[in-house]
Amino acid sequence: TVLTKGGAMPKARKKKNSSFQTTITKSVFLYGRPNKEKLAILQQMQNSYIALINRDIELLEKNPDIVLQLVKNDKKDPQMRKLEKAIRPEGINSAFCQNAFDAAVVQVSGRLNNIQLDLLSEGMGIFAQSKVLFAMSIMGCSKQKMEETMRQIEGTFYEDCAKTLHEMSEKEFSDLQLEFQERYASKSLEYRVPKLCFVSVPL
C-alpha cells in the first residue's frame, strides 16, 4: 500500500466525464439560439432526413416481398436490414439512413394496421384477426399455404385459424379473398400512403 505524505491514502483520480460536454454541445447547437450558419445546417439536415424517409416509404410500399415484415413492424428482420443497406444512398451516415428507414417502416406499418383494424370491424374474420393471414391475403397466398403457415406457428389461436381454413371450401375461401381484396383496395384509397412534411432529426 502506498501512503502519501502524512500517511493518508492517495485519492482516486476521478474519470473525466466527456459525455456531459458532448450533451451540452449538442443542446447548445440544437436547442439554443443558433446563428445563421448553424440554422442552415440544421434545416439542411432536417430536409434531407424528411426526404429520405419519404423516399423509403415509397420504396417500401412498392415492395411485395416484405408485406409481412411491414404488417408486423419488424424493422430488425434480416431481410429488412439487408434492404435498408441496399437502398442506402452513398456518402450519407449509416445511422442517419437507418433511422430514416426505421421511421418509414413505422409509417407504412401504421397505415397497414389502420386498414387491418377496419377490415376486422367489417367482419373479415381470421384474415384480419391474424397479422400473418392479413399479410398473406394482401400477397394473394393460397388456402393451402395459409393453412400450412398457421400450423407452423405455436399457439391455440393459430391452431384455430388452421382448423377454420381446413374446414373452409375452396369456393368459400375464394369468395372471402375476393371480398378481402375489394375491401383492402377501398381502404388503401381511404388511408393514403404517408408523406411527411415535418419530423425531428434524432441525435
Secondary structure as GFF3:
##gff-version 3
##sequence-region A 1 203
A	DSSP	alpha_helix	18	31	.	.	.	ID=ss1
A	DSSP	alpha_helix	36	61	.	.	.	ID=ss2
A	DSSP	three_ten_helix	64	66	.	.	.	ID=ss3
A	DSSP	alpha_helix	67	71	.	.	.	ID=ss4
A	DSSP	alpha_helix	78	86	.	.	.	ID=ss5
A	DSSP	alpha_helix	94	121	.	.	.	ID=ss6
A	DSSP	alpha_helix	126	129	.	.	.	ID=ss7
A	DSSP	alpha_helix	131	138	.	.	.	ID=ss8
A	DSSP	alpha_helix	143	152	.	.	.	ID=ss9
A	DSSP	alpha_helix	156	167	.	.	.	ID=ss10
A	DSSP	alpha_helix	170	190	.	.	.	ID=ss11
###
